[in-house]
Amino acid sequence: MEGEKMNSRSKVVTGSILVLAGALTLIGNLQLLNENFVLPIMGAAFLFVYFILGARKRYGNIGFLIPGIILPSLQILKFADDYKVSEKTEVLLVFGTLGASFLAIYLIHSVWYKEISKGQRNWPLYVSLILFVFGAITYAVEYLNWSFGMVIINNIWPGVLIIVGARMLYKAIKGNKEKINE
């Protein structure tokens, strides 16, 4: 029974990708579609597959939600570039749009999984927060001449990375020792 579900699932995924690739190629060759619609259509196709496969029924479906949310947000960035928004606005827009995308992924999908570890459940939230904070610091350093921001970027940020990485290594090693002792 489980093998049949996986076979059906892979057929849905493969079929959807082939239909999308063929349709976008044909539409592009016939020049029926403005390039500004390609990324949103691709995003919609990934969202379609996400919902066809049951959305939140399986945590693994997040793999379709991610491009379904991020591809349309990349189009927003392309519009900003096409319409020549100011550099100040562009810095905020890049980090803000991507941060909002990961926040949406967290709120739509990950927040509902209480039975998995916090790290596995909350990673889109962490990515979102990092993007928002990094965007704010970058904006402050570049456009508000915030000198303390350079201290953060040059000294504190690498320290945070070291601490977080060391904590992850410690937990992994501790977990492996506990498995060996069992």
N, C-alpha and C positions, 0 to 999 in steps of 0.2 A: 504494500500500500504506500509506504513512504517513498519507495523508488518511483512509483507511478506519479506521485506529486512532484518529485524533483524533475522527472522527465517532462511533465506538463509545464512546469515552471520554466525549464530551460527552453522549451519550445516557444512559450510566450515571450521570453526575453529575446531570443534569437529572431523570432518572427517580427517582433516590434522594431528591432534594430534594422532589419533588412527592409521593412516597409518604409521606415523613416528615411534611411539612406537613399533608397530608390526614389521616393517621392521628392525629397529635397533636391536630388540630382536632376530629375526630370523638370521640376519647376524652375530650377536655376538655368538649365539648358534652354528652356522655352522663354526665359526672361519674364516669367509671370509674377515673380516675387521680388520685392525690394530687399536688399541685403539686411536691412534693419529688422526684418522679421525672422531671420534664420535662427538666431539664438533663442528668442522666446518660443518659437515652434519646437525647437529641440528640447527646451525645458519642459514644455507642455507634454511632449511625447514621454519624457522620463516620468513626469507626474502621472500620466496615464498608466504606464507600466506599474508604478508604485501602487496606485489604487487597484488595478486589475489583480495584482499579486496579494492584495489584502491589506495594504497600508501597514497599520500597526500590529497586524497579526504575527509578524515575524520581525525581530529586531534587524535582521539582515536586509530587509527592504529599504533601510535607510540609504543603501547604496544607490537607489534610484531617486530618492528624495533629494539627495545632495546636489546632483547636477540639475534636477528639476527646479531647484531654488536658485542655484548659483548662476546658471546660464542666462536666465532673464536679467539677473542683477548685473552681469557683465555688459548686457546691452545698455543698461542705464549709464554705465561708465563710457561706453562708446558714444552715446548721445552727448554726454558732457564734453567729450573730446571733439565731436563734430560741431557742436555749437559754441566751442571756444570759451568755456567757463574759465574763470580766473584760476591761476595756480593755487591760490589759497583755498578756493572752493573745491578744487580737484583733489587736493590732499585729504580734506575732510570727507569728500564723496567716496573716494576709493576705500578708505578704511571703514567709513560709516556704512557703506553699502554691503561690503563683505561681512562686517560685524553683524549687521542686521540679518543677513542671509543665514549665518550660523545660529543666531538667536532664534530665527524662525524654524530652523531644522530642529533645534532643541525643543521648542514649544510645541511643534506639530508632532514630533515623533518620540524623542528620547525621554522627555519628562514623564511619560506614562509607564516606563519600565522600572518598577520598584524592586523587582526581584534580582536585577543585575547590579554589579558593583557600581558605586558612585562614579568611579573613574570612567567606566565604560558608558554609563548613562549620561554623565555631565560633560563629556569632552567637547560637544559643540558649544556649550555655554562657556567653557574655558577659552576656546578659540575666539569666540565672540568678544569676551571681555578683553583678551589680549589685543585683538584688533582695535577695539574702541580706545583702550588706554594708549596703545602705541600711536594711533592716529592723533589723539589729543596731545601727546607729548611731542610728536613730530611737528604738529601745527604750532604748538607753543614755542618750540625751539626755532623753527624757521621764520615765523611771522610775528611773534610777540617778543622776540629776542630774550627768551627765557633762559638764562644761563644755567639755572639749576637743572633744567631739562638735559643739558649736555652732561652734567654730573650723573644723572640717572642713566642716560644711554651709555656713557663710557664706563661707569664704575658699578653702579648698583645693579643694572640689568644683567651683566655677566655673573654677578654674585647670586642673583635670583636663579639663573639657569643652573649654576653649580649646585645650589641647595636643592632645587627640585629634582635634578638628575641624581644627586646622591641619595635623596630620599627614595626615589624609584628603585635605584640599585639595591639599597638596603632592604626594601620590602621584597624584591625579587629573590635576593639571596636568602633572606629569612624564610620565605615561603618554600624555596627549594630544600632548605635544611629540614623543615618540618615534614615535607613529603618523604624525604629520605629516611627520617627517623620513624615513620609510620610502618 
